[in-house]
Amino acid sequence: MRNLYRFYSLFEKLLDEDLIFIDSAMDFRRLCKAIGAPCRKLDSLIFDELGMGGDDVIKCYRDQWERGLCAKYGKSFRFTPEG
């Protein structure tokens, strides 16, 4: 469980400090793979802590970032993953 909290902390750091969510191709599964985290367990912990899953958290970060850019520059920015 201790390792899981380390992954949780790293997830937070990657979003808050490294702005990993800006990469529109980045989703929770890819992020977990990149850091070697157990996707389902980490997603469950994130849900327990925040009330939403990892992909939803990433989406919230993108939405807030877009709103901030739109407010600052008056333009529309989209981080929609291609697929």
C-alpha positions in Angstrom: 0.0 0.0 0.0 2.9 2.3 0.7 4.1 2.1 -2.9 0.6 2.9 -4.1 0.7 6.2 -2.1 4.0 6.9 -3.8 2.4 6.5 -7.2 -0.5 8.7 -6.0 2.0 11.4 -5.0 3.8 11.0 -8.3 0.5 11.3 -10.2 -0.2 14.5 -8.4 3.3 15.9 -9.0 3.1 15.1 -12.7 -0.1 17.0 -13.0 0.7 19.9 -10.7 4.3 20.5 -11.5 5.1 18.9 -14.8 1.7 19.7 -16.4 1.6 16.3 -18.1 -2.0 16.8 -18.9 -1.1 19.3 -21.7 -0.1 16.3 -23.9 -3.5 15.6 -25.4 -2.5 12.0 -26.0 -1.8 11.4 -22.3 -4.5 9.4 -20.5 -4.5 7.7 -17.2 -3.6 4.3 -18.6 -0.6 5.7 -20.5 0.5 7.6 -17.4 0.4 4.5 -15.3 2.3 2.5 -17.8 5.0 5.3 -18.0 5.5 5.3 -14.2 5.0 1.6 -13.7 1.9 2.0 -11.5 -0.8 -0.6 -11.2 -3.6 1.1 -13.1 -6.7 -0.3 -11.4 -5.3 0.0 -7.9 -4.1 3.5 -8.4 -7.4 4.5 -10.0 -9.3 3.0 -7.1 -7.1 5.0 -4.6 -7.6 8.2 -6.6 -11.4 7.6 -6.6 -11.3 7.0 -2.8 -9.3 10.2 -2.2 -10.9 12.5 -4.8 -14.3 11.0 -5.7 -13.3 10.6 -9.3 -11.0 8.3 -11.3 -7.7 9.1 -12.9 -9.0 10.0 -16.3 -11.6 12.3 -14.8 -8.9 14.1 -12.8 -6.8 14.6 -15.9 -9.9 15.9 -17.7 -10.5 18.3 -14.9 -7.0 19.6 -15.1 -7.4 20.1 -18.9 -10.7 21.8 -18.5 -9.3 24.3 -15.9 -6.2 24.9 -18.0 -8.4 25.7 -21.0 -10.7 28.0 -19.0 -7.6 29.9 -17.7 -6.2 30.3 -21.2 -9.5 31.4 -22.6 -9.9 33.9 -19.8 -6.4 35.2 -20.3 -6.3 35.3 -24.1 -9.9 35.3 -25.2 -9.3 32.3 -27.4 -10.4 28.7 -27.4 -7.9 26.0 -26.6 -8.7 22.4 -26.8 -6.9 19.4 -25.5 -9.0 16.7 -27.1 -7.0 13.5 -27.6 -7.0 12.3 -31.2 -8.2 8.9 -31.8 
